[in-house]
């Protein structure tokens, strides 16, 4: 029997939502927001449970390098995934509770026939380009295949 660490357990249970929380924590660090040190988060988020409980979740359609993909976003006053990455979105469904978002993403994928964007990999690709100054083609990473 495999012994899971907390991060593996959270990623297994909450999947994409937990990965987006990691991007949110990255945003907090970039903005010198450290709830543990008394610097309050403007969205009222101090831990994953606060992030997950928000009813501001969205399923949206984006176009990356000419290909349409679906993604999950959270529309907070001071943060959104698309705002962080610069992607322009078309919202398909809004105000979804955290507990329903992954099911709704799967439903929209069936309805539209579009594959979800692997959002963490896309975000990390942007960070690598920004950090290391690499130029080149953006690789679209989705659940069914990768294209350039």
C-alpha positions as CSV (number, residue, x, y, z in Angstrom):
1,X,0.0,0.0,0.0
2,X,1.4,3.4,-1.0
3,X,1.9,6.0,1.7
4,X,0.6,9.3,0.3
5,X,2.0,12.6,1.5
6,X,-0.5,15.5,2.2
7,X,0.2,17.1,-1.2
8,X,-0.3,13.9,-3.1
9,X,-3.5,13.2,-1.2
10,X,-4.8,16.7,-1.9
11,X,-3.9,16.5,-5.6
12,X,-5.6,13.1,-5.9
13,X,-8.7,14.2,-4.1
14,X,-9.1,17.8,-5.5
15,X,-7.1,17.6,-8.8
16,X,-7.0,20.7,-10.8
17,X,-8.6,22.9,-8.0
18,X,-5.6,22.1,-5.7
19,X,-3.2,22.9,-8.6
20,X,-4.9,26.3,-9.1
21,X,-4.6,26.9,-5.3
22,X,-0.8,26.5,-5.8
23,X,-0.9,29.2,-8.5
24,X,-2.9,31.4,-6.1
25,X,-0.3,30.9,-3.4
26,X,2.3,32.0,-6.0
27,X,0.2,35.1,-6.6
28,X,0.1,35.8,-2.8
29,X,3.9,35.5,-2.6
30,X,4.3,37.9,-5.6
31,X,2.1,40.4,-3.8
32,X,3.8,40.0,-0.4
33,X,0.6,38.5,1.2
34,X,1.5,36.2,4.0
35,X,-1.5,35.3,6.2
36,X,0.7,33.4,8.6
37,X,2.6,36.6,9.3
38,X,-0.6,38.7,9.7
39,X,-0.6,40.2,6.2
40,X,-4.3,39.6,5.2
41,X,-5.3,38.3,1.9
42,X,-7.7,40.8,0.1
43,X,-9.9,37.8,-1.0
44,X,-10.1,36.4,2.5
45,X,-8.2,33.2,1.6
46,X,-5.8,31.9,4.2
47,X,-5.9,28.2,3.4
48,X,-7.0,25.7,0.7
49,X,-10.4,25.2,2.3
50,X,-11.2,29.0,1.9
51,X,-10.2,28.8,-1.7
52,X,-12.2,25.7,-2.4
53,X,-15.3,27.0,-0.7
54,X,-15.6,30.1,-2.9
55,X,-18.7,30.0,-5.2
56,X,-16.9,32.1,-7.8
57,X,-15.8,29.1,-10.0
58,X,-16.2,29.3,-13.8
59,X,-15.9,26.9,-16.7
60,X,-14.6,28.9,-19.7
61,X,-13.4,28.5,-23.2
62,X,-10.0,29.9,-24.3
63,X,-8.0,30.0,-27.5
64,X,-4.3,29.2,-27.2
65,X,-2.2,29.3,-30.4
66,X,-5.3,28.9,-32.5
67,X,-6.7,25.9,-30.6
68,X,-9.8,26.1,-28.4
69,X,-9.6,24.5,-25.0
70,X,-11.7,24.5,-21.8
71,X,-10.4,25.6,-18.4
72,X,-11.5,26.2,-14.9
73,X,-11.2,29.7,-13.5
74,X,-12.0,31.4,-10.2
75,X,-13.3,35.0,-10.5
76,X,-12.1,36.7,-7.3
77,X,-11.9,40.5,-6.8
78,X,-8.1,40.4,-7.0
79,X,-7.2,37.2,-8.8
80,X,-8.2,35.0,-11.7
81,X,-6.3,32.3,-13.6
82,X,-6.9,34.0,-16.9
83,X,-5.9,37.4,-15.4
84,X,-2.7,35.8,-14.2
85,X,-1.9,34.1,-17.5
86,X,-3.3,36.8,-19.9
87,X,-5.7,34.4,-21.6
88,X,-8.9,35.8,-22.9
89,X,-11.9,33.7,-21.8
90,X,-15.4,33.1,-22.9
91,X,-17.3,32.1,-19.7
92,X,-19.6,29.1,-20.3
93,X,-20.9,28.7,-16.8
94,X,-20.4,31.0,-13.7
95,X,-20.9,31.0,-9.9
96,X,-20.2,27.3,-9.5
97,X,-19.4,25.9,-6.0
98,X,-15.9,24.4,-5.6
99,X,-17.3,20.9,-5.0
100,X,-19.1,20.9,-8.4
101,X,-16.4,22.5,-10.6
102,X,-14.6,19.4,-11.8
103,X,-17.9,17.7,-12.7
104,X,-19.1,20.7,-14.6
105,X,-15.8,20.9,-16.5
106,X,-16.2,17.2,-17.5
107,X,-19.8,17.9,-18.6
108,X,-18.8,20.9,-20.7
109,X,-16.0,18.9,-22.3
110,X,-18.7,16.3,-23.4
111,X,-21.1,19.0,-24.6
112,X,-18.5,21.0,-26.6
113,X,-16.1,18.2,-27.6
114,X,-13.2,20.4,-26.4
115,X,-10.3,19.0,-24.3
116,X,-9.4,20.8,-21.0
117,X,-6.1,22.7,-21.0
118,X,-3.6,21.3,-18.6
119,X,-3.5,24.6,-16.7
120,X,-0.6,24.0,-14.3
121,X,1.7,23.0,-17.2
122,X,0.6,26.0,-19.2
123,X,1.2,28.3,-16.3
124,X,4.6,26.8,-15.5
125,X,5.6,27.2,-19.2
126,X,4.8,30.9,-18.9
127,X,6.8,31.2,-15.7
128,X,9.8,29.5,-17.3
129,X,9.7,31.9,-20.3
130,X,9.4,34.9,-18.0
131,X,12.2,33.7,-15.7
132,X,14.7,32.4,-18.2
133,X,13.9,34.6,-21.2
134,X,13.4,31.7,-23.5
135,X,11.6,32.4,-26.7
136,X,9.9,30.0,-29.1
137,X,6.6,28.3,-29.7
138,X,4.1,27.9,-27.0
139,X,3.2,24.2,-26.5
140,X,-0.5,23.6,-25.8
141,X,-0.9,20.9,-23.3
142,X,-4.2,19.2,-23.1
143,X,-5.5,15.8,-21.9
144,X,-5.7,14.2,-25.3
145,X,-2.5,15.4,-27.1
146,X,0.0,18.2,-27.4
147,X,0.2,20.6,-30.3
148,X,2.4,23.5,-31.1
